């Protein structure tokens, strides 16, 4: 076991350095390829977005077009954006089977749309020149979506990496798309701003607020010392957390839908809010509810006797013990013990430990394992 620990101490830093080095070499190559691509379009390098994503600028018909990437080499997207004089929310994208399954109504064949202010959006969508531009844009290789958000019009190509992007999308396809983007921006600037715009609020309610609330509750659990109140069976605290939070999540989703659902955004609001909240739920259970369950528990400790049926060691889990009665429930994880106890304990030995009932009704380990005669 000591040899394993020594190997881990030596290998982990080496592996970390190699991973960082490989990432840096790949990123450097990616930047060189990207700069060459920008130059071939006649665009000038203007700095970085989010410190690492190169940004270039190209002027077409007196309009400045920003060109940038997101996602490095993996989930790769090339985007071009133009600043508008008017504000609103409208998005068109290349649809798939999921969109059809959700009963979305296509704007054009296989092109779906969502918007907030119906009257404002229809002024754009019903124009024949706009429809022609959209058809031409989405017929180009790799074009994924066109979006108006606040005062920015954005066109995106979504592909799986820079190498695939270069194979699919050619410079000859990008420049016409940028010219169409400029034409659309000039057309949109000829109409007033939308009367309703809640995309920032929608972003806060569907993503940022649930995540920040979760981080706050996790920090409360850490500050309160949640690790002192380990549940005997981890799945029980997860289940009680799900039971408590499910009605809250449903009511919260309904409120968000009422506030920012808008004309065609109800499905996105519901799915995104539910998904984010359900992803956050286990973290709230493991950290906050574990602390709540132990900190406010006023029950008397109960001593329990049991028998060791198995013992083993995990590199990430440490020294583990299985007990005859406790671990009849296959969902209960083995108990973590100190190295000293692990060495002394043998299969078949009698042990005792103390538990408390828990403020939320989830038993937790009040006193760890000790050997008994």
DRENMARZA-976532 format. One record per atom (N, C-alpha, C): residue in one letter; y, x, z. Coordinates in steps of 0.05 Angstrom, whole numbers, padded with zeros to 5 digits, always signed. Example, Ala and Ser with C-alpha at 12.3 -4.5 7.8 and 13.67 -1.06 7.14 Angstrom:
2
A-00114+00264+00156A-00090+00246+00156A-00066+00264+00156S-00045+00257+00142S-00021+00273+00143S+00001+00258+00157
END
This chain:
373
X-00024+00017+00000X+00000+00000+00000X+00025+00017+00000X+00024+00039+00014X+00046+00058+00014X+00051+00070-00013X+00028+00076-00027X+00030+00087-00054X+00043+00067-00073X+00035+00041-00071X+00047+00020-00087X+00078+00019-00082X+00086+00020-00057X+00114+00019-00051X+00129+00042-00063X+00117+00066-00062X+00130+00091-00073X+00133+00088-00103X+00112+00078-00116X+00113+00075-00145X+00135+00055-00153X+00137+00033-00137X+00157+00013-00143X+00185+00024-00140X+00189+00040-00119X+00216+00052-00114X+00224+00071-00137X+00204+00084-00149X+00210+00103-00171X+00212+00089-00197X+00194+00070-00203X+00193+00057-00229X+00215+00037-00234X+00222+00022-00213X+00242+00001-00218X+00269+00012-00227X+00280+00034-00214X+00306+00045-00225X+00303+00055-00253X+00280+00068-00260X+00275+00078-00287X+00275+00055-00307X+00260+00034-00300X+00259+00011-00318X+00286-00002-00322X+00302-00004-00300X+00328-00015-00302X+00346+00001-00320X+00345+00028-00317X+00361+00046-00334X+00353+00043-00364X+00327+00041-00369X+00318+00038-00397X+00327+00011-00409X+00326-00010-00393X+00335-00036-00403X+00364-00036-00409X+00380-00024-00392X+00409-00022-00397X+00415-00005-00421X+00400+00017-00424X+00404+00035-00447X+00397+00021-00473X+00375+00007-00474X+00367-00008-00498X+00387-00030-00505X+00396-00044-00484X+00416-00065-00489X+00442-00052-00501X+00450-00030-00490X+00475-00017-00499X+00472-00008-00528X+00449+00004-00535X+00445+00014-00562X+00444-00010-00582X+00431-00032-00574X+00430-00056-00591X+00457-00068-00594X+00473-00069-00572X+00500-00081-00573X+00518-00064-00590X+00516-00037-00588X+00533-00020-00604X+00528-00024-00634X+00502-00026-00641X+00495-00031-00669X+00505-00058-00678X+00503-00078-00660X+00513-00105-00667X+00543-00104-00672X+00558-00090-00656X+00587-00088-00660X+00594-00075-00686X+00580-00053-00693X+00585-00040-00719X+00581-00059-00742X+00558-00073-00741X+00552-00092-00763X+00573-00114-00764X+00582-00123-00741X+00602-00144-00740X+00628-00135-00751X+00637-00111-00744X+00662-00101-00754X+00661-00098-00785X+00639-00089-00795X+00635-00087-00825X+00637-00115-00837X+00626-00135-00824X+00627-00162-00835X+00655-00173-00834X+00669-00169-00812X+00697-00177-00811X+00714-00164-00833X+00710-00138-00837X+00726-00124-00857X+00720-00135-00885X+00695-00142-00890X+00688-00153-00917X+00702-00179-00922X+00709-00194-00901X+00724-00219-00904X+00754-00214-00907X+00763-00190-00901X+00791-00184-00901X+00804-00190-00874X+00788-00194-00853X+00799-00200-00826X+00804-00175-00811X+00824-00177-00792X+00832-00154-00776X+00821-00157-00747X+00811-00136-00736X+00801-00136-00708X+00825-00140-00689X+00823-00159-00671X+00846-00166-00653X+00839-00163-00623X+00816-00152-00616X+00808-00150-00588X+00782-00163-00582X+00778-00170-00557X+00752-00182-00549X+00756-00208-00534X+00738-00227-00538X+00736-00251-00521X+00716-00246-00499X+00723-00255-00474X+00705-00251-00452X+00697-00222-00449X+00715-00203-00457X+00712-00174-00453X+00692-00162-00473X+00672-00176-00483X+00651-00164-00499X+00648-00175-00527X+00659-00199-00533X+00655-00210-00559X+00679-00204-00577X+00675-00188-00599X+00697-00180-00616X+00710-00204-00630X+00737-00202-00632X+00753-00224-00643X+00769-00212-00667X+00768-00227-00690X+00783-00219-00713X+00801-00242-00722X+00820-00235-00739X+00839-00256-00749X+00843-00253-00779X+00844-00276-00792X+00847-00276-00821X+00868-00297-00827X+00887-00291-00846X+00907-00310-00854X+00901-00322-00881X+00899-00349-00882X+00894-00363-00907X+00914-00386-00911X+00928-00385-00933X+00949-00406-00939X+00969-00409-00916X+00976-00386-00904X+00996-00387-00882X+00985-00396-00855X+00958-00400-00853X+00946-00409-00829X+00928-00387-00817X+00932-00381-00792X+00916-00360-00779X+00889-00371-00770X+00868-00358-00779X+00840-00366-00772X+00828-00345-00754X+00820-00352-00730X+00807-00334-00712X+00776-00334-00717X+00764-00311-00719X+00735-00309-00724X+00723-00293-00701X+00702-00303-00689X+00690-00290-00666X+00661-00298-00663X+00646-00285-00646X+00618-00291-00642X+00614-00298-00612X+00591-00311-00608X+00582-00317-00580X+00552-00312-00579X+00543-00301-00558X+00514-00299-00554X+00502-00272-00561X+00518-00251-00567X+00507-00225-00572X+00487-00225-00595X+00463-00213-00590X+00443-00212-00612X+00423-00234-00611X+00421-00249-00588X+00401-00269-00585X+00409-00296-00596X+00419-00313-00578X+00428-00340-00586X+00455-00336-00600X+00454-00330-00626X+00477-00320-00640X+00493-00342-00653X+00519-00342-00651X+00537-00361-00664X+00561-00347-00675X+00568-00351-00700X+00593-00343-00711X+00611-00367-00711X+00636-00364-00701X+00654-00387-00700X+00681-00379-00713X+00693-00399-00725X+00720-00396-00736X+00737-00419-00725X+00761-00413-00716X+00778-00434-00704X+00807-00432-00714X+00820-00455-00714X+00847-00458-00723X+00862-00474-00702X+00886-00466-00694X+00902-00481-00675X+00915-00505-00690X+00915-00528-00677X+00926-00552-00688X+00953-00560-00674X+00968-00577-00687X+00993-00588-00675X+00987-00613-00659X+00964-00625-00663X+00957-00650-00650X+00932-00646-00633X+00926-00664-00615X+00904-00661-00596X+00885-00686-00598X+00859-00680-00593X+00840-00702-00593X+00812-00690-00591X+00792-00708-00591X+00764-00698-00590X+00748-00712-00611X+00735-00696-00628X+00717-00705-00649X+00698-00683-00656X+00672-00690-00658X+00652-00669-00664X+00632-00680-00685X+00626-00664-00705X+00605-00670-00725X+00585-00647-00724X+00560-00654-00726X+00539-00633-00726X+00515-00641-00743X+00500-00620-00751X+00476-00623-00766X+00455-00635-00748X+00446-00659-00753X+00428-00673-00735X+00399-00664-00738X+00383-00672-00718X+00354-00666-00718X+00339-00691-00708X+00313-00688-00704X+00296-00710-00696X+00305-00722-00669X+00316-00704-00651X+00325-00714-00625X+00348-00733-00628X+00366-00727-00645X+00389-00745-00650X+00380-00772-00660X+00361-00772-00678X+00351-00798-00688X+00335-00813-00667X+00321-00798-00650X+00305-00810-00628X+00324-00824-00608X+00347-00813-00604X+00367-00824-00586X+00383-00847-00598X+00375-00855-00622X+00387-00878-00636X+00417-00873-00642X+00423-00848-00648X+00450-00842-00657X+00454-00852-00685X+00478-00862-00691X+00484-00871-00718X+00496-00848-00734X+00484-00840-00757X+00496-00817-00771X+00522-00825-00785X+00540-00805-00787X+00565-00809-00801X+00560-00807-00831X+00545-00787-00839X+00536-00783-00866X+00506-00776-00863X+00492-00773-00885X+00464-00767-00884X+00459-00741-00868X+00444-00745-00846X+00436-00723-00828X+00460-00709-00814X+00483-00721-00815X+00507-00710-00801X+00516-00731-00781X+00516-00723-00755X+00522-00742-00734X+00550-00736-00722X+00561-00756-00709X+00588-00754-00699X+00591-00765-00671X+00609-00754-00656X+00617-00766-00631X+00647-00762-00628X+00660-00781-00615X+00689-00781-00611X+00696-00796-00587X+00722-00795-00579X+00731-00809-00555X+00750-00832-00561X+00770-00827-00577X+00789-00847-00585X+00780-00858-00612X+00769-00882-00613X+00757-00893-00637X+00778-00896-00660X+00802-00908-00653X+00822-00912-00674X+00831-00886-00686X+00836-00866-00669X+00845-00840-00678X+00823-00827-00696X+00798-00828-00686X+00776-00815-00701X+00772-00828-00728X+00775-00854-00730X+00770-00868-00755X+00792-00861-00776X+00816-00854-00766X+00836-00846-00785X+00828-00820-00800X+00811-00804-00787X+00801-00780-00799X+00776-00785-00814X+00757-00798-00801X+00730-00802-00813X+00729-00819-00837X+00748-00838-00840X+00747-00856-00862X+00761-00846-00887X+00774-00823-00885X+00787-00811-00909X+00766-00800-00928X+00768-00805-00953X+00749-00795-00972X+00750-00765-00975X+00775-00753-00974X+00777-00724-00977X+00763-00710-00953X+00765-00722-00929X+00752-00711-00906X+00721-00712-00909X+00711-00735-00919X+00682-00738-00924X+00673-00717-00944X+00688-00712-00965X+00680-00693-00985X+00680-00665-00973X+00699-00658-00956X+00700-00632-00943X+00675-00629-00925X+00669-00649-00910X+00646-00648-00891X+00620-00644-00907X+00616-00659-00929X+00592-00655-00945X+00590-00627-00956X+00613-00617-00965X+00613-00589-00976X+00607-00569-00954X+00620-00572-00931X+00616-00553-00909X+00587-00552-00900X+00575-00575-00895X+00548-00576-00884X+00526-00570-00905X+00534-00567-00930X+00515-00559-00951X+00514-00528-00952X+00532-00514-00938X+00532-00485-00938X+00512-00475-00918X+00499-00452-00923X+00478-00442-00905X+00488-00436-00877X+00473-00446-00857X+00478-00439-00830X+00499-00455-00815X+00515-00471-00829X+00537-00486-00816X+00524-00507-00797X+00533-00507-00772X+00520-00523-00752X+00537-00546-00742X+00563-00540-00736X+00580-00562-00726X+00610-00556-00732X+00625-00578-00733X+00654-00578-00736X+00665-00594-00713X+00684-00583-00699X+00693-00596-00674X+00723-00594-00671X+00735-00616-00663X+00763-00616-00654X+00762-00620-00623X+00773-00601-00609X+00774-00603-00580X+00802-00595-00571X+00816-00614-00558X+00844-00610-00551X+00860-00603-00576X+00872-00580-00578X+00887-00572-00602X+00874-00550-00617X+00848-00550-00617X+00833-00529-00632X+00812-00541-00650X+00811-00533-00675X+00791-00541-00694X+00772-00517-00698X+00746-00522-00693X+00726-00500-00693X+00703-00507-00712X+00696-00487-00728X+00672-00488-00745X+00652-00468-00735X+00626-00475-00735X+00606-00456-00724X+00582-00454-00742X+00572-00429-00743X+00546-00423-00755X+00527-00415-00732X+00506-00429-00727X+00487-00423-00705X+00462-00412-00718X+00455-00387-00711X+00430-00374-00721X+00418-00358-00698X+00394-00348-00703X+00379-00335-00681X+00384-00306-00677X+00403-00293-00691X+00408-00265-00687X+00425-00254-00710X+00437-00231-00706X+00454-00219-00727X+00439-00213-00752X+00414-00203-00750X+00399-00195-00773X+00392-00220-00790X+00384-00242-00776X+00378-00267-00791X+00404-00279-00803X+00426-00276-00788X+00451-00286-00798X+00458-00273-00824X+00455-00246-00826X+00461-00232-00850X+00444-00239-00873X+00419-00247-00867X+00401-00255-00889X+00407-00283-00899X+00417-00301-00882X+00421-00328-00889X+00450-00333-00899X+00469-00322-00885X+00497-00327-00891X+00510-00303-00905X+00522-00308-00928X+00535-00287-00944X+00565-00290-00942X+00579-00268-00948X+00608-00269-00947X+00618-00291-00967X+00605-00293-00989X+00613-00312-01010X+00611-00341-01000X+00595-00346-00979X+00593-00373-00967X+00614-00377-00945X+00622-00355-00932X+00639-00358-00908X+00668-00364-00917X+00678-00349-00937X+00706-00353-00945X+00712-00381-00955X+00695-00394-00971X+00700-00422-00979X+00700-00440-00955X+00683-00435-00935X+00682-00452-00911X+00708-00449-00896X+00719-00425-00894X+00744-00421-00880X+00767-00435-00894X+00767-00435-00921X+00788-00449-00936X+00786-00479-00931X+00762-00489-00930X+00759-00518-00924X+00769-00524-00896X+00763-00506-00877X+00772-00509-00849X+00802-00511-00848X+00816-00494-00863X+00845-00494-00864X+00855-00520-00876X+00842-00530-00898X+00850-00555-00910X+00847-00579-00890X+00825-00579-00875X+00820-00600-00855X+00842-00599-00834X+00849-00575-00825X+00869-00572-00804X+00896-00583-00813X+00903-00578-00838X+00929-00588-00849X+00928-00618-00851X+00905-00629-00858X+00903-00659-00860X+00905-00671-00832X+00892-00660-00812X+00893-00670-00785X+00921-00669-00773X+00935-00648-00780X+00963-00645-00770X+00981-00666-00780X+00973-00681-00800X+00990-00702-00812X+00988-00728-00797X+00970-00730-00777X+00968-00755-00761X+00976-00749-00732X+00983-00770-00717X+00990-00765-00689X+00966-00757-00672X+00972-00747-00648X+00950-00740-00629X+00935-00765-00620X+00911-00761-00610X+00895-00783-00599X+00909-00793-00574X+00906-00819-00569X+00918-00831-00545X+00901-00824-00520X+00875-00819-00524X+00857-00813-00502X+00844-00786-00506X+00846-00769-00485X+00832-00743-00486X+00823-00736-00458X+00797-00737-00453X+00786-00731-00426X+00764-00710-00427X+00764-00693-00448X+00742-00674-00450X+00742-00654-00427X+00766-00646-00417X+00767-00627-00395X+00755-00640-00370X+00763-00665-00365X+00753-00680-00342X+00723-00684-00345X+00714-00690-00370X+00685-00694-00375X+00670-00669-00369X+00681-00646-00376X+00667-00620-00371X+00665-00615-00341X+00686-00622-00326X+00685-00619-00297X+00664-00637-00284X+00664-00662-00292X+00647-00682-00279X+00618-00678-00286X+00612-00670-00311X+00584-00668-00320X+00571-00641-00313X+00588-00620-00310X+00577-00593-00305X+00589-00579-00282X+00615-00574-00283X+00627-00556-00263X+00626-00567-00235X+00632-00592-00231X+00632-00603-00204X+00604-00603-00191X+00583-00612-00205X+00556-00610-00194X+00548-00581-00187X+00555-00563-00205X+00547-00535-00200X+00563-00523-00177X+00589-00528-00176X+00605-00518-00153X+00596-00530-00127X+00590-00556-00127X+00580-00570-00103X+00554-00557-00094X+00536-00551-00113X+00511-00538-00106X+00515-00511-00094X+00533-00495-00106X+00539-00468-00096X+00551-00470-00068X+00568-00490-00063X+00579-00493-00036X+00558-00500-00016X+00540-00518-00023X+00518-00526-00004X+00499-00503+00001X+00494-00487-00020X+00477-00463-00017X+00490-00443+00002X+00516-00440-00001X+00531-00421+00017X+00530-00431+00046X+00532-00457+00050X+00530-00469+00077X+00502-00462+00088X+00482-00466+00072X+00455-00459+00081X+00451-00430+00088X+00462-00412+00072X+00461-00384+00078X+00476-00377+00103X+00501-00388+00106X+00517-00382+00130X+00504-00393+00155X+00490-00415+00152X+00476-00427+00176X+00449-00414+00182X+00440-00395+00164X+00415-00382+00169X+00391-00399+00163X+00390-00410+00139X+00368-00428+00131X+00341-00415+00134X+00340-00389+00131X+00314-00374+00132X+00301-00375+00159X+00316-00383+00180X+00304-00386+00207X+00288-00411+00210X+00290-00429+00191X+00278-00456+00193X+00258-00461+00171X+00240-00442+00165X+00222-00444+00143X+00203-00468+00146X+00203-00486+00126X+00184-00509+00127X+00155-00498+00125X+00137-00512+00139X+00109-00505+00137X+00099-00508+00108X+00108-00528+00094X+00101-00532+00066X+00127-00535+00050X+00132-00516+00033X+00157-00516+00018X+00161-00541+00001X+00139-00551-00010X+00142-00574-00028X+00153-00599-00013X+00149-00600+00013X+00158-00623+00028X+00189-00624+00030X+00201-00601+00032X+00230-00600+00033X+00241-00607+00006X+00227-00599-00016X+00236-00605-00043X+00233-00635-00048X+00212-00647-00038X+00208-00676-00042X+00229-00692-00026X+00234-00684-00001X+00254-00699+00014X+00281-00696+00002X+00287-00672-00009X+00313-00668-00023X+00315-00686-00047X+00293-00689-00062X+00293-00706-00086X+00297-00735-00078X+00284-00744-00056X+00287-00771-00047X+00316-00777-00038X+00328-00758-00024X+00355-00763-00014X+00375-00763-00037X+00372-00744-00056X+00392-00740-00077X+00389-00758-00101X+00365-00769-00106X+00361-00786-00129X+00380-00809-00130X+00383-00826-00109X+00402-00848-00111X+00431-00838-00114X+00437-00816-00101X+00464-00804-00104X+00469-00796-00132X+00450-00783-00145X+00452-00774-00172X+00456-00797-00191X+00440-00819-00187X+00442-00842-00204X+00470-00855-00202X+00480-00858-00177X+00506-00870-00173X+00528-00852-00185X+00525-00826-00181X+00545-00807-00192X+00545-00808-00222X+00522-00809-00235X+00520-00811-00264X+00533-00836-00274X+00528-00858-00260X+00541-00883-00268X+00571-00882-00266X+00581-00869-00245X+00610-00865-00242X+00622-00848-00264X+00608-00826-00270X+00618-00808-00291X+00618-00823-00318X+00597-00839-00323X+00596-00854-00348X+00619-00874-00350X+00626-00886-00327X+00648-00906-00326X+00675-00892-00332X+00678-00867-00321X+00703-00853-00323X+00708-00840-00350X+00686-00827-00360X+00690-00811-00384X+00669-00816-00406X+00656-00839-00405X+00636-00844-00425X+00646-00847-00453X+00668-00861-00457X+00682-00864-00482X+00665-00878-00503X+00675-00877-00528X+00663-00893-00550X+00634-00885-00557X+00630-00859-00563X+00604-00850-00572X+00592-00828-00554X+00603-00825-00530X+00596-00802-00513X+00577-00810-00490X+00570-00835-00489X+00554-00844-00466X+00527-00829-00463X+00513-00825-00486X+00487-00812-00484X+00490-00783-00474X+00511-00769-00485X+00515-00741-00477X+00522-00740-00447X+00539-00758-00438X+00548-00758-00410X+00524-00763-00392X+00507-00783-00399X+00484-00790-00382X+00464-00767-00381X+00456-00757-00404X+00436-00736-00406X+00445-00710-00393X+00470-00702-00398X+00480-00677-00387X+00483-00679-00357X+00494-00701-00347X+00498-00704-00319X+00471-00704-00304X+00452-00720-00314X+00426-00721-00301X+00412-00694-00302X+00413-00681-00325X+00399-00655-00327X+00411-00634-00308X+00438-00632-00307X+00450-00612-00289X+00444-00619-00260X+00446-00644-00253X+00441-00651-00225X+00412-00647-00217X+00394-00653-00235X+00365-00649-00228X+00358-00619-00227X+00371-00602-00243X+00367-00573-00241X+00378-00563-00214X+00400-00574-00205X+00413-00565-00180X+00397-00575-00155X+00382-00597-00158X+00369-00609-00135X+00350-00590-00120X+00332-00575-00133X+00314-00557-00117X+00329-00536-00101X+00352-00526-00112X+00367-00506-00098X+00380-00517-00073X+00390-00542-00075X+00402-00555-00052X+00380-00560-00031X+00356-00568-00040X+00334-00572-00021X+00326-00547-00007X+00322-00525-00022X+00311-00500-00010X+00331-00487+00009X+00357-00490+00003X+00377-00476+00020X+00391-00495+00040X+00403-00516+00030X+00419-00533+00047X+00402-00551+00064X+00382-00565+00052X+00366-00584+00068X+00347-00569+00087X+00339-00545+00079X+00323-00529+00098X+00339-00523+00123X+00364-00515+00119X+00382-00510+00142X+00387-00536+00158X+00393-00557+00144X+00399-00583+00157X+00375-00592+00173X+00352-00590+00162X+00327-00599+00175X+00321-00584+00201X+00328-00558+00201X+00323-00542+00226X+00346-00542+00245X+00370-00539+00235X+00393-00536+00253X+00398-00560+00271X+00394-00584+00260X+00400-00608+00275X+00374-00620+00288X+00353-00605+00288X+00327-00615+00299X+00328-00613+00330X+00325-00635+00344X+00326-00635+00373X+00298-00640+00385X+00277-00640+00368X+00250-00646+00378X+00239-00622+00394X+00219-00627+00410X+00206-00606+00425X+00185-00592+00408X+00182-00565+00411X+00162-00551+00395X+00134-00558+00403X+00116-00559+00383X+00088-00565+00388X+00071-00541+00380X+00054-00532+00398X+00036-00509+00393X+00011-00519+00379X+00004-00505+00357X-00019-00512+00341X-00038-00488+00339X-00064-00493+00342X-00084-00472+00339X-00099-00475+00312X-00106-00453+00300X-00119-00454+00274X-00136-00428+00271X-00149-00426+00248X-00167-00404+00243X-00160-00391+00216X-00160-00364+00215X-00154-00350+00190X-00178-00352+00171X-00173-00361+00147X-00194-00362+00127X-00191-00341+00105X-00167-00330+00102X-00163-00310+00081X-00138-00295+00086X-00136-00270+00076X-00112-00254+00078X-00110-00237+00053X-00086-00233+00044X-00082-00217+00020X-00053-00207+00019X-00048-00189-00001X-00022-00177-00003X-00011-00181-00032X+00014-00189-00034X+00027-00193-00060X+00051-00174-00061X+00054-00161-00085X+00076-00142-00088X+00103-00156-00082X+00107-00180-00092X+00132-00194-00088X+00131-00213-00063X+00107-00220-00054X+00105-00239-00032X+00099-00227-00005X+00092-00201-00005X+00085-00188+00020X+00058-00195+00031X+00054-00193+00057X+00028-00198+00070X+00026-00228+00075X+00003-00239+00067X-00001-00268+00068X-00026-00275+00083X-00025-00299+00097X-00048-00309+00112X-00053-00338+00104X-00078-00345+00101X-00086-00373+00097X-00100-00384+00122X-00094-00409+00130X-00106-00421+00154X-00124-00445+00146X-00145-00449+00162X-00165-00469+00155X-00153-00497+00154X-00139-00506+00175X-00129-00534+00176X-00104-00537+00160X-00085-00519+00164X-00059-00521+00151X-00062-00521+00121X-00078-00504+00110X-00080-00501+00081X-00102-00517+00068X-00112-00538+00083X-00127-00558+00069X-00110-00572+00048X-00085-00574+00054X-00065-00584+00035X-00059-00562+00014X-00070-00566-00010X-00067-00544-00029X-00039-00539-00038X-00020-00558-00032X+00007-00554-00039X+00022-00535-00020X+00011-00531+00004X+00023-00513+00023X+00019-00484+00016X+00040-00468+00015X+00038-00440+00009X+00027-00425+00033X+00015-00402+00028X+00006-00385+00050X+00029-00375+00067X+00023-00367+00091X+00044-00358+00110X+00049-00328+00107X+00074-00321+00108X+00081-00293+00108X+00081-00281+00136X+00068-00258+00140X+00066-00245+00166X+00075-00216+00164X+00079-00204+00186X+00087-00175+00187X+00063-00158+00180X+00069-00133+00172X+00048-00115+00165X+00030-00109+00189X+00043-00107+00213X+00027-00101+00237X+00008-00124+00244X+00017-00149+00241X-00001-00171+00247X-00023-00172+00225X-00016-00166+00201X-00036-00167+00179X-00058-00147+00183X-00051-00124+00193X-00072-00103+00198X-00090-00111+00221X-00078-00123+00242X-00095-00130+00266X-00112-00155+00261X-00102-00174+00245X-00116-00199+00241X-00140-00196+00223X-00161-00211+00229X-00185-00211+00212X-00192-00240+00205X-00206-00243+00182X-00216-00269+00175X-00234-00280+00196X-00229-00305+00205X-00244-00317+00226X-00230-00316+00253X-00209-00300+00256X-00194-00298+00281X-00179-00325+00287X-00177-00331+00313X-00162-00354+00321X-00132-00347+00324X-00115-00364+00315X-00086-00360+00318X-00073-00385+00328X-00049-00382+00337X-00032-00405+00344X-00004-00400+00335X+00010-00422+00331X+00038-00421+00323X+00051-00447+00332X+00077-00447+00332X+00092-00471+00342X+00109-00483+00319X+00109-00509+00318X+00126-00523+00298X+00144-00543+00311X+00165-00550+00297X+00182-00573+00306X+00183-00593+00284X+00188-00619+00291X+00185-00641+00272X+00206-00640+00249X+00229-00629+00255X+00250-00628+00234X+00268-00652+00234X+00294-00647+00231X+00314-00668+00230X+00309-00688+00207X+00299-00678+00185X+00293-00695+00162X+00264-00703+00161X+00249-00697+00182X+00221-00704+00182X+00202-00684+00169X+00212-00660+00163X+00196-00639+00151X+00189-00618+00172X+00164-00615+00180X+00156-00595+00201X+00164-00567+00192X+00174-00551+00210X+00182-00524+00204X+00171-00505+00225X+00168-00480+00218X+00155-00460+00235X+00175-00450+00256X+00171-00460+00280X+00189-00452+00303X+00182-00425+00314X+00156-00419+00316X+00147-00393+00325X+00123-00384+00307X+00124-00359+00299X+00104-00349+00280X+00076-00346+00292X+00058-00335+00276X+00030-00333+00284X+00026-00311+00306X+00009-00318+00325X+00000-00299+00345X-00031-00302+00348X-00044-00280+00353X-00073-00280+00356X-00080-00290+00384X-00101-00306+00386X-00110-00316+00412X-00140-00311+00414X-00149-00310+00439X-00178-00306+00444X-00194-00332+00438
END
